Amino acid sequence: GRQRSGPMFGQFAQAWAALSRESASLYFLQFDTSPARRELARSAAEMATRLAPNSAETLLANAYYRYHIERDYAGARELFEKLQREVPSSSEAIEALAKIARRQSRWKDSLHLYEEASKLNPRDANLFMDRAWTFSMLRDFGATEQMIDRALALMPGNAGALSNKVFLYQTTGRIAEARTLLDSVPA
């Protein structure tokens, strides 16, 4: 076969990888679980692999395909760990590893990985919300609230974080605080 290289192929590979990741995410989040969406994620990852097999974007596309579509956590973990070694300054692979650890009930590993990802990307409020969710699964509601508050410090007034805090208050029987917080949220 003909060698594909150069900036044009790299840009096409990035686009195919992005299409694969978005399709895999839509499938995983159950916005579109059609066979066509699944096939689009697969074929886009395959095309990215043909164009730029060693790029970080291609590796991410293949890792998310395994994680989101195939539910092959071991295979996805292997690819995310490879990406972590190749791009140690990126929090994305560590965050994905934290999510996989949580799915596998490796709670301490998950929390540790979220903490490591937060060190690399301290302004990502979603990392704190993911940690909050993990703490809530462990019924550590004090740590859950701390993580939600850290997320809110980065994105004040965020509806998702505020609704999680209201839910936390309701879950822990703090109904008056839940009502007060809910009343303070603009319509």
N, C-alpha and C positions, 0 to 999 in steps of 0.2 A: 504494500500500500504506500501511498504517497505520504510523506512527512508533513504534518500540519503544524505550523509554528507561526510566530509573529503576533503583533498586538491585536490584529483583527480576530484571529482565532481565539486569543485569550478573552477578548470582549464577548465573543459569541459563547464561549464556554461559561463565562460568568452569568450571562443571560439565561442559558439553559439551566445552570445550577440554581439560579434564583427561581426560575419557573418550577423546577422540581421541588424545592423547599416549600414554596407557597402552596403548591398542590398537595404535598404531603401534609402540611399543616391544616389545610382545609379539610382533608380527609380525616386526620387524627381528631380534630376538634368537632367532627361530625356535622360540619356545615354542608359537606358534599361527600357522601360515602359511595358514590356511584363507581361502577367498574371503569368508566371513562376517566374519572379523576385519578383513580389509582394507576391506570395505565399511563396517563399524562405524567404523573410523578416519576414513574419508572423510566419511560422513554426519554424524558428530559434529563434525568440523571445519567442515563446511558450515553446520550449525546454529549453532555458535558465531559464525561469520562473519555470519550473518543477524541474530543478536541483538546483537552488539557487534563490528562490523567493524574498529574501530580500537583495540581493547584489546590490551595486551601479551600476555595469555593466548591470545587468538585468533591473533595473529601467530605465537606460538610453536607453537600447534597446527598451523597451516598449514605452517610451516617444517619441523617434524618429520614431517609427512605427506609432504612432498616428499623429505626426506632418507631417512626410514626405509621408506616404502612405494614411492614412485616412483623412488627412487635418482637423483633429479634434483638433483645436487649444486650445479649452477650456480644453479638456482632457489631451493634452500634457502639457499645462501650469500647470495643477494640479500636474502632475508627476514631472515636472522639479522643481516646488516649493517644493515638498516633498524632492527631492534630495538636493536642496539648504539648506534645514533645516538639513538634515542628514550629509551633507559634506560641511559645510560652507566655507571651504578653497579652494574649487574647483571653477574655473571661468566658467567651461563648462555649468553648469545649468543656470548660470546668462546670459551667452552669448546666449543660446537657448531662454531664456525668452525675451531677447532684440530683437531677430529676430521675435519671435511671436508678440511682441508688435508692431514692425514695420509693420508686415503683417496686423495687426488689426488697423493700422493708429493711434496708441497711441504713437505719436512721442516723446513727453517729456519722457514718461516711457522708451521708447527704448533707447534714448540717455543717460538717467540716468543709466540704466542697463549696457550699454556698458562701461560707465565710471567706474562703480563698478567692472565689470569684468576686466578692465584694471588695476585697483588698485591691484587686486589679481594676475594678470598675466601681469606685465608691459612690458615684452619682447615679447609679442605676437603681431606682426605687423598686423596680420589679424584682430584683434580687432579694430585697428585704421582704416583699410581699410573698415570694415563694418560700422564704425561710419562715415567715409567719404561718403559712399554711402547714408547713412541715411540723412546726412546734404545736400547732393546734391538733394535728393528728396524734401527737404524743401527749396531748392534754396538758401541755405546759403553757397555761394561759397567760402567765406573767411574761414569759419570753415572747409569746404571740403578740401581746400588746406592745412590747418594746419594739418589735420589728415593724408593726403597723405604724407606730409613732415615728420611727426612723424614715419610713417611706413617706409619711405625711410631711415630715420636715423638708424632704426633697421636692415634694409636689403638693403643696398646701391646697386643700379643697378638692383633691381628687375624689371623684364620686365612687370609684371602685374601692379605694382604701377606706373611705369613710363608711361605705356600706359594710365592709368587712369588720370595721370597729364596732358598728352598731350590732352586727350579728354576734361578735364576741361578747359584747355587753349582755345581749339577750341570752346567750348560751350560759354565761356565768351568773345569771340571775340579777344582773344590774340593770333592771328595767327602767328605772328613773333616769339613769345616765344614758341609756339607749334612746329614750324619748327626747331628752334634752339635746343630744347630739343630732338626732334626726330632725328636730325642729330648727336647728341652726343651719342646716344645709339649704342653700337657695333652691328654689323650685326649678 
